[in-house]
Amino acid sequence: MVKKVAFIGAGSMAEAIMAGMVNTKFLSSEQIFVTNKENEDRLKELQSQYNVVVTQDKVETMKDADIVIFATKPYDLESAIDDVKEFVTKDQLFISVIAGISTDFITSKIGQEVAVVRSMPNTSATIGYSATAITKGAFATDADITMARRLFEAIGTVSVVEEEQMHIVTGISGSGPAYIYYLVEAMEKAAIDNGLDVETAKQLITQTVIGAGHMLERSTIPVTTLRENVTSPNGTTAAGLETLKKYDFSKAVETCVTNATKRSKELGSEK
């Protein structure tokens, strides 16, 4: 049973996860401890928003923590580990939500044979709809993976993958919400430019995205068939899709995912 989770790092991903845990009642606010490098204003903001325990005292943060979540920027991780490693105990589970950084790197910097699980959630964790992938490090057990799965299932779906697949996971689901939001931004602009008011445009587009997502989730029909079922010959949808093909939309998305994946690999190799 998890009694305390400690966050090392207080950025947007840490906030999304802690918000999800509080909102889904996976843990109560007083069981969640948060620290960061030096930004006390950020800690006060999180305390005000979620009533979690915030502190710059690393001993207080780490003491009796069942799970320690590293949620810093990649380039801040090494110094963050240096700040807390003297307070590490071998019964703690360490979970990283940091893009590109391997479990071996984290274990080596901690300097003990501790359990490390690498994860890649996304910011939809805030409302309990994250798509999270997890993978275990050299000293993590199946029980540790089960514990990590329980934590992330509180904020969405969980897939267990091999560590070498975490880069493409980052490129697809880790960064994926931003791609969808970018598409929605363009659709909203087109709707407004063509005479719809902002609220009507937002409502129609939001429900369209939600509906398509539920269709993908619940239907056994292949996505290509779902697309074809909406596309009547010489109809409005066909005209729109022809425009996307003209601008090589599919290739743009493929390259987008590839470049995000490449950047994840670069972040790891920089360590």
BAFI-3210 file (N, C-alpha, C; in Angstrom, 3 decimals, decimal comma, padded with zeros to 6 digits):
// residues 271
n [1|2|3|4|5|6|7|8|9|10|11|12|13|14|15|16|17|18|19|20|21|22|23|24|25|26|27|28|29|30|31|32|33|34|35|36|37|38|39|40|41|42|43|44|45|46|47|48|49|50|51|52|53|54|55|56|57|58|59|60|61|62|63|64|65|66|67|68|69|70|71|72|73|74|75|76|77|78|79|80|81|82|83|84|85|86|87|88|89|90|91|92|93|94|95|96|97|98|99|100|101|102|103|104|105|106|107|108|109|110|111|112|113|114|115|116|117|118|119|120|121|122|123|124|125|126|127|128|129|130|131|132|133|134|135|136|137|138|139|140|141|142|143|144|145|146|147|148|149|150|151|152|153|154|155|156|157|158|159|160|161|162|163|164|165|166|167|168|169|170|171|172|173|174|175|176|177|178|179|180|181|182|183|184|185|186|187|188|189|190|191|192|193|194|195|196|197|198|199|200|201|202|203|204|205|206|207|208|209|210|211|212|213|214|215|216|217|218|219|220|221|222|223|224|225|226|227|228|229|230|231|232|233|234|235|236|237|238|239|240|241|242|243|244|245|246|247|248|249|250|251|252|253|254|255|256|257|258|259|260|261|262|263|264|265|266|267|268|269|270|271]
n.u [000,840|000,594|001,825|003,083|004,141|006,823|007,690|010,306|010,967|008,849|007,346|005,201|004,485|004,799|002,822|000,538|000,407|000,219|-002,152|-003,916|-003,728|-004,779|-007,331|-008,496|-008,484|-006,468|-004,397|-004,400|-004,058|-002,195|-000,472|001,246|004,303|006,297|009,134|011,523|014,196|014,749|012,627|010,485|008,081|006,714|006,282|004,580|002,400|001,516|000,885|-001,222|-003,063|-003,500|-003,213|-001,076|001,916|004,573|008,056|011,444|013,148|015,070|015,431|013,014|011,332|012,145|011,986|010,557|009,206|007,399|007,356|009,367|009,308|010,954|010,829|012,026|013,544|015,408|018,145|018,471|018,371|020,621|021,819|019,652|019,423|021,859|021,263|019,544|020,418|021,817|019,869|018,461|016,757|016,874|014,425|012,773|010,855|011,806|010,615|010,840|009,796|010,941|011,886|013,849|015,902|017,747|017,063|019,351|021,153|020,038|020,133|022,912|023,706|022,423|023,765|023,262|021,806|018,977|015,396|014,227|011,836|011,042|009,008|006,533|004,220|001,434|000,206|-002,525|-002,980|-003,855|-006,648|-007,203|-006,817|-004,442|-002,143|000,031|003,277|005,345|008,482|010,829|013,805|017,143|017,156|014,597|011,568|008,927|006,914|007,425|006,837|004,124|003,301|003,938|002,254|-000,251|-000,205|-000,142|-002,398|-004,319|-004,486|-005,092|-004,578|-002,304|000,634|002,997|006,280|009,305|012,495|013,926|011,923|010,870|011,549|010,116|007,603|007,602|007,635|005,130|002,845|003,691|004,335|002,124|-000,469|000,023|000,220|-002,406|-003,713|-002,600|-003,656|-006,357|-006,248|-005,804|-008,147|-010,056|-009,360|-009,929|-012,677|-013,626|-012,705|-014,393|-016,856|-018,058|-018,823|-016,590|-017,199|-019,079|-017,561|-015,528|-017,022|-018,134|-015,825|-014,377|-016,156|-016,184|-013,549|-013,550|-015,585|-014,467|-012,286|-013,536|-014,756|-012,496|-011,618|-013,696|-014,598|-014,182|-013,421|-010,958|-008,830|-008,450|-010,709|-012,688|-012,152|-012,693|-015,394|-016,535|-016,123|-017,593|-017,712|-016,599|-017,629|-017,960|-016,124|-014,270|-013,242|-011,945|-010,034|-008,540|-007,218|-005,569|-003,962|-002,709|-001,066|000,629|000,022|000,074|002,766|003,935|003,035|004,173|006,897|006,993|006,532|008,761|010,891|010,447|010,881|013,562|014,674|014,223|016,002|018,365|018,407|018,879|021,429|022,972|023,598]
n.v [-001,198|002,175|004,863|007,291|009,573|011,063|013,902|014,888|017,669|020,018|020,658|020,936|018,282|016,914|018,265|017,515|014,767|014,684|016,099|014,369|012,152|013,233|014,069|011,657|010,386|008,602|009,037|010,959|014,527|015,189|013,087|013,464|014,739|017,466|018,802|021,146|022,607|025,344|027,095|028,587|029,956|028,517|026,133|027,047|027,722|025,188|024,066|025,716|025,126|022,315|021,476|019,944|018,722|020,865|021,529|022,602|021,051|018,353|016,037|015,777|015,469|012,990|011,150|008,180|007,846|005,904|005,828|007,557|010,155|011,233|014,214|016,269|018,670|017,225|018,052|018,850|016,652|015,175|016,821|016,972|014,337|014,178|015,841|014,336|011,713|010,747|010,245|008,113|004,989|001,420|000,183|001,833|002,833|004,127|006,315|007,535|010,270|011,459|012,535|010,613|009,728|007,045|004,082|002,865|004,996|006,528|004,729|004,397|006,969|007,300|005,384|003,028|-000,286|000,126|000,018|001,058|002,510|003,468|005,894|007,204|009,349|011,477|014,897|014,726|013,348|014,966|014,998|012,369|010,876|010,041|008,542|006,203|004,794|002,269|000,941|-001,391|-001,042|-002,439|-003,456|-003,481|-005,143|-007,468|-006,886|-004,218|-003,094|-003,653|-002,003|000,528|000,470|000,474|003,041|004,709|003,832|005,054|007,463|007,117|005,070|002,258|000,987|-001,625|-001,652|-002,461|-001,057|000,161|000,973|003,245|005,722|006,094|005,941|008,313|010,109|009,640|009,302|010,750|013,347|013,646|014,892|017,628|017,704|017,156|019,365|021,365|020,820|021,279|024,013|025,038|024,211|025,625|028,265|028,264|027,813|030,135|032,096|031,533|032,336|031,293|031,750|032,034|030,370|028,516|027,292|026,127|024,317|022,551|021,506|020,414|018,399|016,844|015,860|014,415|012,551|011,165|010,048|008,301|006,594|005,369|004,055|002,291|000,934|-001,919|-001,677|-001,097|001,842|003,026|002,176|003,420|006,073|005,985|005,431|007,832|009,285|010,227|009,685|012,391|014,168|016,498|015,807|014,354|016,386|017,944|016,088|015,647|018,050|017,900|015,787|016,988|018,814|017,073|015,941|013,516|012,732|014,878|014,503|012,016|012,708|014,583|012,953|011,279|013,110|014,025|011,646|011,247|013,417|012,642|010,501|011,929|013,456|011,476|010,597|012,760|012,564]
n.w [000,000|-000,890|000,896|000,817|-001,640|-003,252|-005,072|-007,101|-008,483|-010,076|-012,316|-015,263|-015,931|-013,498|-012,071|-013,537|-012,975|-010,148|-009,826|-011,105|-009,366|-007,005|-007,870|-008,644|-006,296|-005,653|-003,911|-000,893|-000,481|001,539|001,489|-000,540|-001,418|-002,461|-004,034|-005,374|-007,333|-006,635|-006,898|-005,105|-005,347|-007,269|-005,868|-003,833|-005,387|-006,273|-003,820|-003,030|-005,034|-004,951|-002,370|-001,541|000,140|000,334|000,121|000,634|001,919|001,619|003,105|004,500|002,318|001,213|003,304|004,406|002,005|-000,227|-002,971|-005,231|-007,443|-010,212|-011,804|-013,210|-015,516|-018,242|-018,191|-015,602|-014,005|-013,039|-011,052|-009,364|-008,451|-007,107|-004,974|-003,399|-003,074|-000,843|000,947|000,113|000,272|000,017|-000,252|-001,584|-004,448|-007,493|-009,876|-013,093|-015,043|-017,131|-020,298|-022,519|-020,785|-019,527|-017,529|-016,538|-016,381|-014,331|-012,164|-011,937|-011,176|-008,740|-007,336|-006,023|-005,908|-006,733|-007,278|-010,346|-012,383|-015,566|-017,104|-019,389|-019,297|-020,286|-020,459|-020,162|-017,933|-015,907|-015,913|-015,646|-017,973|-019,136|-021,459|-020,753|-020,870|-019,483|-018,240|-016,916|-014,931|-014,368|-011,728|-010,901|-010,051|-010,974|-009,201|-008,681|-011,153|-011,179|-009,080|-010,161|-012,359|-011,075|-009,948|-012,262|-013,602|-012,164|-013,328|-015,986|-018,948|-019,172|-020,641|-020,910|-021,973|-023,831|-022,928|-025,022|-026,674|-025,619|-026,629|-029,064|-027,967|-026,515|-028,659|-029,752|-027,816|-025,564|-026,505|-028,028|-027,290|-027,806|-030,584|-031,328|-030,190|-031,733|-034,247|-033,619|-033,034|-035,621|-036,903|-035,423|-036,091|-038,837|-038,722|-037,437|-039,214|-041,271|-040,394|-038,020|-034,542|-031,695|-029,422|-030,409|-032,404|-030,830|-029,250|-031,176|-032,448|-030,303|-029,411|-031,678|-031,749|-029,333|-029,901|-032,101|-030,817|-028,990|-030,811|-031,942|-029,673|-029,001|-031,252|-033,384|-035,905|-038,413|-038,423|-040,918|-042,317|-040,782|-041,445|-044,214|-044,169|-043,510|-045,724|-048,473|-052,023|-053,968|-052,159|-049,344|-047,303|-048,765|-050,358|-048,431|-047,466|-049,772|-049,957|-047,687|-048,519|-050,688|-049,432|-048,256|-045,744|-044,254|-044,446|-043,153|-040,514|-039,929|-040,064|-038,034|-035,726|-035,963|-035,651|-033,049|-031,692|-032,354|-030,995|-028,354|-028,173|-028,486|-026,151|-024,293|-025,098|-024,546|-021,946]
ca.u [000,000|001,370|001,476|003,688|004,827|007,635|008,043|011,518|010,623|007,487|006,910|003,848|004,189|004,586|001,508|-000,495|000,314|-000,320|-003,556|-004,646|-003,791|-005,711|-008,683|-009,030|-008,396|-005,452|-003,797|-004,861|-003,074|-001,141|000,447|002,055|005,325|006,877|010,248|012,200|015,555|014,815|011,493|009,513|006,789|006,057|005,821|003,413|001,298|001,013|000,265|-002,509|-003,971|-003,806|-003,051|-000,010|002,973|005,714|009,197|012,786|013,897|015,172|015,249|011,570|010,741|012,500|011,751|009,408|008,521|007,343|007,670|010,005|009,123|011,826|010,042|012,783|014,010|016,509|019,454|018,505|018,215|021,837|021,970|018,540|019,816|022,925|020,652|018,737|020,871|022,267|018,676|017,806|016,753|016,725|013,043|012,017|010,708|012,062|009,947|011,228|008,880|011,796|012,124|015,177|016,895|017,632|017,050|020,746|021,759|019,503|020,692|024,343|023,865|022,019|024,895|022,797|021,000|017,590|014,389|013,893|010,884|010,954|007,648|006,228|002,806|001,243|-000,446|-003,927|-003,038|-004,568|-008,062|-007,340|-006,842|-003,098|-001,678|001,350|004,062|006,335|009,459|011,585|015,255|017,831|016,901|013,155|010,914|007,547|006,110|007,632|006,055|002,727|003,095|003,931|001,026|-001,357|-000,132|-000,495|-003,785|-005,162|-004,563|-005,278|-004,220|-000,884|001,215|004,353|007,070|010,754|013,062|014,317|010,724|010,394|011,762|008,980|006,464|007,701|007,265|003,710|001,869|004,223|004,168|000,926|-001,515|000,350|-000,118|-003,864|-004,071|-002,166|-004,699|-007,572|-006,012|-005,995|-009,574|-010,770|-009,100|-010,688|-014,096|-013,882|-012,496|-015,530|-018,098|-018,573|-018,312|-015,561|-017,764|-019,677|-016,449|-014,877|-017,914|-018,248|-014,539|-014,060|-016,984|-015,733|-012,338|-013,970|-016,329|-013,527|-011,501|-014,368|-014,908|-011,249|-011,534|-014,766|-014,877|-013,206|-013,158|-009,657|-008,932|-008,590|-012,118|-013,435|-011,982|-013,377|-016,836|-016,953|-015,716|-018,394|-017,051|-016,899|-018,336|-017,227|-014,979|-013,286|-012,588|-011,021|-008,917|-007,687|-006,358|-004,536|-003,019|-001,953|-000,036|001,396|-000,278|000,519|004,223|004,259|002,808|005,206|008,158|006,804|006,749|010,152|011,788|010,270|011,572|014,996|015,073|014,260|017,282|019,450|018,415|019,538|022,851|023,663|023,957]
ca.v [000,000|003,407|005,833|008,590|009,753|012,280|014,422|015,691|018,433|020,536|021,222|020,647|016,855|016,607|018,788|016,689|013,488|014,877|016,479|013,133|011,330|013,870|014,074|010,291|009,899|007,557|009,432|012,251|015,587|015,182|011,981|013,856|015,722|018,032|019,721|021,483|023,106|026,612|027,957|028,487|030,457|027,395|025,211|027,662|027,616|023,812|023,881|026,410|024,480|020,906|021,245|018,975|019,187|021,375|021,805|022,561|020,143|017,080|014,953|015,662|014,960|011,591|010,289|007,262|007,846|004,596|006,084|008,845|010,423|012,243|014,953|017,469|018,739|016,267|018,601|019,080|015,395|014,752|017,604|016,595|013,076|014,505|016,478|013,425|010,322|010,309|009,911|006,993|003,667|000,400|-000,269|002,834|002,680|005,376|006,394|008,702|010,692|012,369|012,067|010,317|009,301|005,606|003,592|002,610|006,278|006,919|003,805|004,681|008,240|007,071|004,658|001,842|-001,193|000,448|-000,238|002,224|002,309|004,624|006,046|008,346|009,734|012,775|015,874|014,369|012,793|015,921|014,645|010,920|010,287|009,878|007,300|006,062|003,577|002,058|-000,121|-001,549|-001,063|-003,695|-003,954|-003,439|-006,449|-007,464|-006,193|-002,780|-002,731|-003,675|-000,788|001,657|000,355|000,931|004,498|005,368|003,495|006,032|008,672|006,786|003,722|001,934|-000,061|-002,009|-001,803|-002,583|000,286|000,779|001,512|004,438|006,918|006,254|006,262|009,752|010,812|009,447|009,649|011,770|014,645|013,581|015,889|018,907|017,606|017,275|020,749|022,167|020,589|021,966|025,450|025,336|024,043|026,753|029,460|028,131|027,959|031,550|032,833|031,273|032,900|030,785|032,415|031,265|029,343|027,463|026,571|025,297|023,224|021,583|020,846|019,599|017,192|016,032|015,153|013,437|011,489|010,348|009,273|007,199|005,632|004,605|003,235|001,293|000,211|-002,916|-001,377|-000,440|003,292|003,377|001,971|004,500|007,269|005,779|005,462|009,233|009,950|009,930|010,130|013,746|014,915|017,533|015,217|014,031|017,638|018,304|015,147|015,893|019,179|017,390|015,008|017,953|019,391|015,940|015,929|012,260|012,789|015,868|013,885|010,993|013,395|015,162|011,898|010,838|014,114|013,992|010,428|011,524|014,318|011,838|009,776|012,897|013,818|010,387|010,517|013,919|012,240]
ca.w [000,000|-000,993|001,936|000,513|-002,912|-003,266|-006,389|-007,227|-009,683|-009,905|-013,590|-015,750|-015,856|-012,085|-011,705|-014,159|-012,268|-008,793|-009,982|-011,385|-008,157|-006,073|-008,441|-008,664|-004,913|-005,502|-002,645|-000,385|-000,701|002,548|001,205|-001,696|-001,091|-003,683|-003,899|-006,629|-007,162|-005,892|-007,212|-004,023|-005,822|-007,937|-004,831|-003,183|-006,351|-006,217|-002,507|-003,058|-005,985|-004,664|-000,936|-001,306|001,046|-000,423|000,989|000,057|002,781|000,910|004,074|004,722|001,083|000,956|004,465|004,374|000,702|-000,892|-004,379|-005,525|-008,864|-010,804|-012,803|-013,554|-016,899|-018,400|-017,829|-014,154|-013,276|-012,346|-009,824|-008,489|-007,812|-006,146|-003,803|-002,566|-003,070|000,481|001,736|-000,581|000,893|-001,026|-000,388|-002,336|-005,892|-008,193|-011,172|-013,882|-016,111|-017,890|-021,664|-023,044|-019,796|-019,304|-016,150|-016,145|-016,008|-013,024|-011,176|-011,758|-010,462|-007,351|-006,747|-005,309|-006,727|-006,392|-008,311|-011,168|-013,477|-016,469|-017,608|-020,240|-019,315|-020,925|-019,585|-019,931|-016,577|-015,061|-015,850|-015,586|-019,318|-019,687|-022,078|-020,140|-021,073|-018,421|-018,462|-015,677|-014,958|-014,067|-010,377|-010,641|-010,106|-011,478|-008,188|-008,889|-012,343|-010,749|-008,297|-011,092|-013,143|-010,219|-009,845|-013,518|-013,945|-011,487|-014,159|-017,398|-019,378|-019,016|-021,478|-020,523|-023,190|-023,653|-022,746|-026,296|-027,329|-024,923|-027,451|-029,971|-027,095|-026,267|-029,888|-030,079|-026,768|-024,683|-027,175|-028,856|-027,058|-028,458|-032,013|-031,437|-029,906|-032,885|-035,257|-033,180|-033,237|-037,042|-037,207|-034,822|-036,898|-040,081|-038,399|-037,156|-040,464|-042,148|-039,874|-036,755|-033,352|-031,008|-028,552|-031,235|-033,032|-029,814|-028,866|-032,278|-032,691|-029,130|-029,415|-032,813|-031,319|-028,318|-030,580|-032,879|-029,859|-028,495|-031,914|-032,002|-028,472|-028,860|-032,487|-033,838|-037,322|-038,609|-038,540|-042,339|-042,661|-040,140|-042,285|-045,490|-043,925|-043,437|-046,958|-049,669|-053,253|-054,441|-051,124|-048,616|-046,612|-049,800|-050,755|-047,363|-047,426|-050,947|-049,613|-046,791|-049,338|-051,497|-048,559|-047,720|-044,316|-043,667|-044,335|-042,121|-039,210|-039,758|-039,784|-036,709|-034,742|-036,102|-035,083|-031,598|-031,261|-032,491|-029,918|-027,142|-028,208|-028,270|-024,731|-023,590|-025,453|-023,983|-020,578]
c.u [000,875|000,885|002,014|004,378|005,557|007,977|009,319|011,384|009,157|006,969|005,520|003,509|003,970|003,208|000,389|-000,689|-000,282|-001,781|-004,414|-004,800|-004,778|-007,146|-009,328|-008,973|-007,477|-004,689|-004,464|-003,724|-001,914|-000,172|001,396|002,994|006,007|008,031|010,788|013,533|015,591|013,587|010,391|008,134|006,004|005,512|004,581|002,179|000,671|000,327|-001,121|-003,533|-004,424|-003,667|-002,035|001,034|004,170|006,832|010,475|013,695|013,909|015,013|013,766|010,877|010,938|012,100|010,446|008,620|008,561|007,780|008,268|009,924|010,050|011,071|010,704|012,935|015,196|017,859|019,571|018,534|019,441|022,014|020,845|018,846|020,893|022,352|019,984|019,353|021,353|021,099|017,906|017,857|016,385|015,300|012,182|011,975|010,889|011,430|010,386|010,156|009,616|012,123|013,597|016,165|016,685|017,591|018,473|021,437|021,316|020,091|022,150|024,558|023,420|023,104|024,500|021,957|019,525|016,673|014,054|012,927|010,836|009,545|007,572|004,715|002,633|000,351|-001,944|-004,107|-003,855|-006,025|-008,285|-007,360|-005,461|-002,963|-000,230|001,987|005,088|007,266|010,344|013,080|015,814|017,444|015,423|012,557|009,536|006,622|006,243|006,848|004,566|002,385|003,020|002,665|-000,176|-001,378|-000,640|-001,897|-004,775|-005,350|-004,691|-004,950|-002,710|-000,500|002,627|005,134|008,531|011,375|013,450|013,129|010,244|010,596|010,584|007,700|006,441|007,232|005,789|002,802|002,379|004,002|002,828|-000,153|-001,250|000,021|-001,623|-004,292|-003,704|-003,177|-005,967|-007,428|-006,300|-007,468|-010,393|-010,585|-009,907|-012,176|-014,456|-013,732|-013,684|-016,878|-018,660|-018,033|-017,410|-016,146|-018,375|-018,594|-015,794|-015,729|-017,973|-016,945|-014,171|-014,855|-016,614|-014,503|-012,684|-014,683|-015,422|-012,680|-012,279|-014,619|-013,664|-011,144|-012,497|-015,006|-013,787|-012,835|-011,787|-009,825|-009,086|-010,044|-012,995|-013,351|-012,774|-014,895|-017,388|-016,829|-016,548|-017,651|-017,542|-017,659|-017,439|-015,980|-013,871|-012,532|-011,573|-009,809|-007,981|-006,738|-005,238|-003,491|-002,130|-000,802|000,790|001,273|000,263|002,028|004,647|004,110|003,868|006,543|008,135|007,121|008,207|011,111|011,656|010,986|013,085|015,483|015,129|015,569|018,450|019,555|019,108|021,024|023,651|024,104|025,185]
c.v [001,249|004,401|007,224|008,547|011,085|012,662|015,248|016,434|018,796|021,202|020,749|019,162|016,413|017,067|017,923|015,384|013,677|015,298|015,250|012,265|011,896|013,762|012,692|009,620|008,679|007,776|010,720|013,263|015,513|014,014|012,297|014,983|016,185|018,961|020,056|022,124|024,356|027,505|027,810|028,995|029,345|026,401|025,757|027,583|026,220|023,525|024,512|025,671|023,098|020,536|020,155|019,580|019,626|021,769|021,846|021,650|018,753|015,889|014,707|015,067|013,457|010,648|009,504|007,293|006,444|004,724|007,466|009,054|011,545|012,916|016,282|017,584|017,784|016,791|018,921|017,788|015,040|015,511|017,277|015,298|013,329|015,078|015,488|012,053|009,845|009,897|008,728|005,740|002,630|-000,098|000,733|002,489|004,047|005,320|007,671|008,995|011,601|011,772|011,772|009,698|007,841|005,261|003,346|003,894|006,670|006,037|004,133|005,961|008,129|006,298|003,474|000,989|-001,023|000,157|001,065|001,797|003,599|004,693|007,212|008,545|010,954|013,657|015,638|013,629|013,681|015,537|013,133|010,220|010,192|008,545|007,145|004,742|003,485|000,913|-000,210|-001,584|-002,377|-004,287|-003,855|-004,824|-006,325|-006,751|-004,675|-002,284|-002,700|-002,418|000,440|001,648|000,869|002,453|005,157|004,996|004,419|007,288|008,348|005,337|003,522|000,811|-000,338|-002,316|-002,080|-001,188|000,947|001,355|002,824|005,717|007,149|006,521|007,752|010,549|010,712|009,961|010,716|013,169|014,754|014,606|017,224|018,865|017,788|018,722|021,664|022,048|021,346|023,477|025,843|025,226|025,199|028,031|029,431|028,344|029,427|032,396|032,665|031,577|032,353|031,615|031,465|030,114|028,189|026,622|025,616|024,094|022,149|020,804|019,936|018,301|016,278|015,217|014,073|012,257|010,580|009,482|008,086|006,149|004,753|003,630|002,060|000,445|-000,806|-002,693|-000,699|001,056|003,742|003,243|003,041|005,786|007,135|005,859|006,881|009,929|009,484|010,432|011,513|014,597|015,917|016,990|014,877|015,275|018,076|017,400|015,313|017,054|018,738|016,577|015,926|018,548|018,320|015,846|014,672|012,256|013,773|015,268|012,824|011,622|014,044|014,132|011,429|011,817|014,200|012,779|010,621|012,413|013,587|011,072|010,708|013,289|012,741|010,345|011,686|013,665|011,334]
c.w [000,000|000,056|001,627|-000,839|-002,864|-004,707|-006,287|-008,559|-009,632|-011,173|-013,995|-015,673|-014,421|-011,652|-012,274|-013,393|-010,876|-008,831|-010,241|-010,160|-007,147|-006,583|-008,447|-007,297|-004,777|-004,209|-002,174|-000,514|000,279|002,397|000,051|-001,292|-002,381|-003,329|-005,275|-006,310|-006,302|-006,063|-006,163|-004,433|-006,503|-006,911|-004,123|-004,083|-006,307|-004,888|-002,464|-003,910|-005,523|-003,186|-000,624|-000,375|000,216|000,535|000,168|000,883|002,153|001,846|004,309|003,499|000,949|002,083|004,318|003,061|000,100|-002,349|-004,503|-007,030|-009,300|-011,946|-013,146|-015,072|-017,042|-017,915|-016,335|-013,344|-012,453|-011,028|-008,833|-007,750|-006,772|-004,852|-002,858|-002,359|-001,703|001,370|001,144|000,287|-000,167|-001,203|-001,151|-003,826|-006,532|-009,583|-011,862|-014,920|-017,097|-019,255|-021,905|-022,082|-019,413|-017,820|-015,660|-015,700|-014,603|-011,926|-010,887|-010,967|-009,005|-006,608|-005,892|-006,253|-006,357|-007,580|-009,035|-012,256|-014,282|-017,041|-018,580|-020,245|-020,203|-020,059|-019,407|-018,607|-015,653|-014,860|-015,896|-016,926|-019,950|-020,425|-021,651|-020,533|-019,955|-018,808|-017,231|-015,918|-014,449|-012,715|-009,978|-010,848|-010,754|-010,494|-008,322|-010,099|-011,995|-009,960|-009,205|-011,945|-012,347|-010,134|-011,117|-014,009|-013,236|-012,325|-015,646|-017,712|-019,284|-019,969|-020,978|-021,797|-022,828|-023,625|-024,066|-027,062|-026,703|-025,735|-028,402|-029,173|-026,806|-027,473|-030,222|-028,965|-025,806|-025,228|-027,892|-028,574|-027,748|-029,948|-032,210|-031,205|-031,080|-034,028|-034,896|-033,339|-034,687|-037,430|-036,636|-035,635|-038,197|-039,833|-038,189|-038,415|-041,416|-041,497|-038,594|-035,593|-032,576|-030,203|-029,340|-031,894|-032,037|-029,453|-029,942|-032,479|-031,526|-029,137|-030,572|-032,442|-030,292|-028,975|-031,380|-031,957|-029,319|-029,578|-032,037|-030,834|-028,515|-030,105|-032,797|-035,300|-037,444|-038,858|-039,992|-042,781|-042,026|-040,962|-043,579|-045,320|-043,841|-044,793|-048,148|-050,907|-053,679|-053,426|-050,423|-047,926|-047,600|-050,231|-049,699|-047,333|-048,617|-050,686|-048,675|-047,559|-050,168|-050,693|-047,840|-046,198|-043,632|-043,446|-043,252|-040,723|-038,928|-039,382|-038,408|-035,627|-034,766|-035,448|-033,566|-031,007|-031,289|-031,356|-028,584|-027,052|-027,931|-026,800|-023,903|-023,853|-024,916|-022,549|-020,521]
res [m|v|k|k|v|a|f|i|g|a|g|s|m|a|e|a|i|m|a|g|m|v|n|t|k|f|l|s|s|e|q|i|f|v|t|n|k|e|n|e|d|r|l|k|e|l|q|s|q|y|n|v|v|v|t|q|d|k|v|e|t|m|k|d|a|d|i|v|i|f|a|t|k|p|y|d|l|e|s|a|i|d|d|v|k|e|f|v|t|k|d|q|l|f|i|s|v|i|a|g|i|s|t|d|f|i|t|s|k|i|g|q|e|v|a|v|v|r|s|m|p|n|t|s|a|t|i|g|y|s|a|t|a|i|t|k|g|a|f|a|t|d|a|d|i|t|m|a|r|r|l|f|e|a|i|g|t|v|s|v|v|e|e|e|q|m|h|i|v|t|g|i|s|g|s|g|p|a|y|i|y|y|l|v|e|a|m|e|k|a|a|i|d|n|g|l|d|v|e|t|a|k|q|l|i|t|q|t|v|i|g|a|g|h|m|l|e|r|s|t|i|p|v|t|t|l|r|e|n|v|t|s|p|n|g|t|t|a|a|g|l|e|t|l|k|k|y|d|f|s|k|a|v|e|t|c|v|t|n|a|t|k|r|s|k|e|l|g|s|e|k]
***
